[in-house]
Amino acid sequence: MTQSDPQWQALLDRWQTLADLGGIGALLGWDQSTYQPPAASAGRARQMALLSRLRHAEATDAAYGRMLDEAGGRGDLSPEQTRMLAVARKNFEEATRLPSAFVAELSEHGGNSYSAWTEARPANDFARMVPILEKTLDLSLQAASYFPEYGGALDYFIDQSDEGMTAAQVDEVFSGLRAALVPLADAAAQARAPRTDFLHRHYPQAAQLAFGEAVIRDYGYDFTAGRQDLTHHPFMTRLGGHDVRITTRVREDDPGDALYSTLHESGHAMYEQGVAAHLLGTPLGGGVSAGVHESQSRLWENLVGRSRAFWAAYFGKFRDAFPEQLADVTEEEMYRASNVVARSLIRTDADELTYNLHVITRYELERELLGGRLAVRDLADAWHAAYEANLGLRAPDDRDGVLQDVHWYFGQIGGAFQGYTIGNVLSAQFYAAAKAANPGLEGDIARADFGRLHGWLRENVYAPGGLYTPTDLIQRTTGQPMTVEPYLKYLREKYTELYGL
């Protein structure tokens, strides 16, 4: 079937409409998380519910279903068209199972829940969120109930985020990582800690933002097709084919918070900006899974941004931006301070060795909630107990406990967290493949030259969008299925050298 075929063009038009409706919804959500005035929250939730109903009607239209059937029966489809139709058919069948009223309720509840969370967290008021979160759990279980072929609610949500993966597979990966990382983290945490006092001096917000944006320009983030703004919880969002935005947050007594949030979100955004133009507005016009997406944010944040080569390239520029704050600091001290291993309460502040313990904690709590073994009213206590067991820490309040992550307060419980650890694993696997294909890559980074790395990722990971399944993409790009070995090798080598283990 040629691109000019009227039947195919009708499908492309339908897919573009769905993408545009999704982009409008993303725009409403971006504004809600950045500039929306507090009094507008109820009206915004209503608008988002209306848009969800309109998009759901378009996505489940019987005429659209017939278009998919007719196109699928043709024998002249290219492999790319076959994959587009397969993804579109899966999306259509899933959407038709969800009643329109339920979709609207889910959207409106998510908007109201997020607005409540933005007030409840700073007030340390989990009690306010309990009835809201109970409704979130009920709605999440109801959503999963429309798909009884999955082994359970958690399997359904994991597959929605990471196609083809099950809870049993996630459990196996997590078990292996926990066994390998806990002793390594223990050893590093007990070693002599590097100097970090200079990170707690005063770093003005404007200079922090300017420095971070200069770095991601070098990385390859296209500011003509995006922008950066401030928010409570940093995120990336696509508002249109050539409008991919990121957000960050700033603490003037910790420049690493804004810098690494910016580097992280730019990795997500460069993935979206790198999808082949002809795939935009189609079912393949975005990242293929949560885990693959996270691999790109963690690759640019950690494997590049926390490397010795990165600080060889940028320490002088960082000191030029903050001459008084860094007058007595060396490049080596900055590198080591950027890789401190210390158990902490906040996931987004966690070092590379302990980060996955934060993810595992959340994943296991989700599993208990969805399995009916944990009540929402007991979640705060369960959180504290899990942190004591997994990290040996207890938050002094719920603000830095059960309220710290926004994910459950967007209106869904399930499938949100495992992608973070899958992303860590894949970040090292993709980076190892990139280095094998580009000898001398770390020398490029030390010169702030990211052309080869970004180009390789764009060609092999970004441009295909959703053309391949996650499993196929990983195999094609790295030559092997997903494996934890490159990730563990990277961590062992880096932290053995840093801490003399």
N, C-alpha and C positions, 0 to 999 in steps of 0.2 A: 504494500500500500504506500503510495507516494505521499509526501507532505501536502501536495496540492489536491489530493483526493477530497471531494466534498464531505464524505463520511468521516474521514480523519480530521478534517478541519473543524467539523462540528464538535468532535470530541475535544480538540484543542481549545476551542472557544469555551466549552463547558468547564474544562479544567482551569482555564484562566479566570473564569468567574469565581470558581471555588477558591482559588488562590487569592484573588482580590478581596473576597469577603473575609478570608482568614487574615489578610494583611490589615484590613480595617479593624478587626477585632484586636490584633496585635497593637495597633496604634492606640486604641482605647486603653489597653492594658499598660502600654509604655507610659502613657500620660498619667494613669492611675498611680504608677510607681515612681513618678518623677515630679510633675508640676501640678497635679490636680489639687484644688483646694479641699480641705477636710469636709466642708459642708456638702460637697458634690458627690459623696461616696454612694448614697442610696440611688441617686439618679443615674450614676455611671453603671451601677450593678444592673439597673433596669435596662439601660441601653445595651449592655453586653448580653443580657438575656434575649432581648429582641433580635439582636444580630445572630445569636446562636440559633434561634428558631428559623430565621431566614436562610442561614447557611445549611442547616439540617434539611430544610425543605428542598433546597437545591441539590444537596448531596444524595437524597433518597427519592428523587422524582422518578416515577415509573418510566417516563420517556427516556430518561438517562440510562436506566437499567436496560431498556431495549437497545439503546445505542451500543452499550457495552457488549450485549449478546450478539448483535449483528456483526460488530467489528471482530469479536473473538472467533466467529465462525469462518472468517476469511483465511485463505491459505497463502496470502502474499504479504504477511507481516514480517518485518525485520526483527532481529533479536531484541533491539531496543523497544520497538513497538509492542512486542510480546510482553516484555517486562512491565512497560507502562500499563498495559491492560490488566496484567495480573495484579499489580499494586492497586489500580483503580477498582478492580472487581472486589478485592479484599476490603478496601475502604467502603465501598458501596454496601456490601453485605453486612459489614459491622454496623454501619450507620443505620441501615434499615431495621436492625433489631432494637435500636434505642428509640423509644417514643419521643416525639417532638417535645411534648410537655416536660418530660424528664430531662432532656437536654437543656431546655431553657431553665428549669429549676436548678440544675447542676451549675450552670453558668452564673445565675444570679446569686446563688449561695456562695460560690467561690469569690465573687466580687465583694459581697458583704463580709465574708470571713477575712479576706485580706485586709480590708479597711479596719475591722475590729482588731486584728493582730497588730497593726501599726500603732495602735493606742495601748493595747494590752501589754506588749513587750516592755516598752519603757516604764510602764506603771507596775511591772512585775505582777500582773493580774491574770494568772492562769485560770482562776475561777470563772472569769468572764468568758474564757474560751471553751470551757468544758461543754456546755450545751451546744455550742456551735460545732465543736469537734465531734461530738456524738452524732450530730446530723451528718457531718462529713463522712464518718464511718458508715452510717446507714446508707447514704447515697453511694458510697464506694462499693459496698457489698451488693447493693441493688444493681449497679452497673455491671459488676462481674457476673451476676446471676443470669444475665441475658446471654451468657456464653458458657453454658454448662459443659461444653466439650473440653474445657481446660481442667486441669487437675484440682484447681481451687482458685480463689480470688487472687492470690499472690502470683500464681502462674499466669493468669490473664494479664495482670498489670505489667509483669516483667516482659511478656511477649509484646505488649504494646510499645514498650520503650526499647527493647533489645530483641528484635525479631528472631525467633528460633531458640531462645534461651529459656530455661526452666529454673524453678526455685532449687531443684536438686543440684543442678549444675552450679548455680551461684553458691549454694552451701559448700560444695566441694572446693571451689576456688577460694572462698573465704577461709575454710578450714586450713588449707595449705598455707595461705598467706599468714594467718595468725601464728601458726607453728614456726614459720621462718622469721617473721618480723619481730615478735615479742622479745626473744633473746637479743637480737641485734639492737633494738631500741633500748633495752635495759642496759646493755653494755655502753652504748653511746651516752645515755643519760647519766651514767655513773662516772664517765670520763671527765677530764677537766673541761669546764665550759669555756667557750670563747668569749672574748670581750664584746659586750653589747650596749654599754652605757650610752654611747653616742647616738643610738637609735631612738633614745627617749628625750632628745633635745627638741627644741621648737623648730618645726619645718613648715613654713607657711603654705597654705592650701594651694594658692595660685601657682607657686613654683613647683610643687609636687605634680599638679595636673599637667603643667607644661612639659616637665621632664618625661613623664609617662607617655604622653602623646607623641613626643619626639621619638621615643624608642619604638613605639608600634608603627609609626610611619616608616622607620627603617625596616621593621619586620615585614611590612607589606600591606598593612591595613590601609584601605583606600578611604580617605576622608571625603572624597567627592561622592561616595556612595554610603556614607555613614557619619556618625558623630558620637561623642561621649558626653554623658550627663551624670548627675549625682542621684543616688537612691539609697534606700535602707539596706537592701540586699542586692549586690551586683548581679547583673544578668545581661544576656545578649538577646536581641530579637530581630526578626526580619519583618519589616513593614511593607516590603514590596520587593520586586525582583532586584532592584539596585538601591535598596535602602536597608542597610543592615547596621543596627545601632547597638552600642554598648553603654553600660553604666558602671560607675565605680563609687566608692565612698572614701572619705578622707579623715584621717586622724592626724592632727598636727604634732602629736608626740610619738608617731610611729609611721615613718615614710614607707615602710614595707607594705602596709595595709593597702594603700592606694596603688602603689606600683605593681604589686603582684596581682591585685584584682584586675587592673588594666591589662596586664600581660595575659592573664587567664582569659578574660572575655574577648580579647583580640584574637586569641586562638580559635574560639568558637566562630567569631565573625569572619575571619579569613577563610575558614572552611565554607561558610555560606557564600561569601563573595567569590569564591573560586569555583562554584558549581558552573558547569558549562552553560553558556547563555541560552542555547536552544532547549535546555531542559527546564528552564525557569517557567513557572506557571503550569507545569505538568506534575503528575504524581511522583516524578523522580527529581523534582526541583529543590532538593534540600538534603541535609545530612541524613545518612542511612539509619543511624541508631543513636541512642543516648550514649552508649559506651564508646563508639567510634568518635562521636562529637567530643566527648570529654577527653579522649586521647589527645585531641588537638589543643585543647585549652591547657592541659597538663604538660604537654610537650613544650609549648612556648613559655609557659610559666616556670616550669621546673628544670627540664633537661637543658633548655637554653638559658632561661632567665636566672637560674641559680647556679649556673656553671662558672668555673674559673675563667673560661674564655669570655663569657659575658662581661664579667667585671673588669677583665683586661681591656675590653672595648669601651666600657661606660663609666668606670670609676672616676676618671679625670673629668668627664662631663658632669657627673653627679656632684663632684667636689666644686666644680665651677658654679653649679646651681646653688650650692649651700656651702660657701667657703668658710664661714665661721663655725658652723656645726661640725664640719669634717676636717678642720685645720690640723687636728692631732691624730688623724685616722689614716691607716694605710690600705692599699688595695687588698692585701691579704686579709686584713682584719674585716673589711667589708664582705669579702667572699665568705669567710667563716661565720660572720654574724648572720648572713643570709641563709645559713644552713644549720642553725642551732637545733639540737634535738632536746626537747623538753616537753613533758606531758602538759597538756593544756586543756582548758574546758571548751574552747571554741573550735569547731571543725575548720572553719575557713582560716584560722590562724595556725593550724597544726603543721608540724614539720612533715617531711616526706615519710619518715619511719613510723610515726604514730597516726598519720592521717587516716589510714584504712581502719584503724580501731574505732574511730569516730563513725565511719560509714557502717561498719559491722554492727555497732551498737544500735544505730537507727534502723537498719534493715531487720535486725532481730526483734526490735520493738514493733515494727510494722507487721512482721510475721505473727506476733502474738495477738495484736489487735485484730487483724483480719481472721485469725483462727479462732476468735472468741475466747481466748485464754487470758486476755487483759482488757479491763474496762477503762474507758477514757478517764474516768474520775480517779483511777489509780496510776495514770500514766506518769505524772510528775514524780511520784515516789519510785516507780519502776525505772525512770530515767536516772535518778540519783543512784539507785542500787547498781544499775548496769555500768555507770561510769566508775563507780568504786571498784567493780569487778574487772572491768576491761582496761581502765587507765589509772586506777588507784587515786582518783580525785572525786571530790564532791562539790558541786556548784553551791555557792552561798545562797542562791535564790533561783527562781524559775526563769528569770530574765536570761541568764546564761545557761539555763538547763533546757527544759522542754520547750521553751518559747524561742530559742535562739535561731532555729532554721525556719524559713518561710514556707517550706514545701507543703507541709500538712495543712497550712492555713490558706492555700490557694483553692481548697475544695476537694482534694482527693488524697486518700491514704493508700499507698501501694505503688511500687515500681519506680519511685523517685530516686532511690539512693544507690542501688547496686551498680548503676551506670558509672558512678564516680570511681569505684574501685576497678571495674572493667576498664575504664578509661586510663587509670594509672598503669595497669598491666599493658594495655595496647600502646600507650605512649612510648614506652621503652622498646616495644617490638617494632613499631614503625620507625623510630629514630635509629635503631640498629640497622634496619634495612636501608634507610636514607644514607647513613654513613658508609655502608658497604658499597653503595652505588656512587658515592661522592667522596673519594679519598681526600683527606685534608679539610673536612668540613669544619672541624673545631678551629682551624686556622682562619677560615672565613669568618666565623663568629667573633673571634678575637679582633678582627678588623671591622666589625659591625657590617659585614657583608652577608646578607641572608638570601641572596639571589638563588643560589643553588638549592638550599634547603627548602625555601618557599616554592621554588619551581618544581622540585621533585614531589613535594606534597600536593601541590596543585594538580600536577599531571596524574598522580597515582591514587590520591585519596579524595581531593576536592572535586575535580572536574566530573567524575562519574556520578556524583550526587547519589541517588538511590538506584542506579542502574543495576548494581549487584546486591545480593543479600549481604548482611554483615559478614557471615562466614566466608562467602566467596571473595569479598573484597579483601579480607585479611589474608586469605590464602594467595590470591593473585599478587598482592602488594609485597608480602613478606616471604612468600614461599613456604609457609607452614600455617597450620591452624593456630588459634590463639593459645599462647603458652605463657606461663608466669616466669620462665627462666630468664629471658632478657631483662625483665624488671628486677628480679632478685639479684642478678649479676650486677646490674647498674648500681643498685643500692649498696650491695656489699662492697664493691670496689670503691665507690665514692666515700662512704662513711668509714670504712677501714682506714683509708688514707687521711681523712679529715681528723679522726679521733684516735688514730694509732691503735686500733683494736687488734 
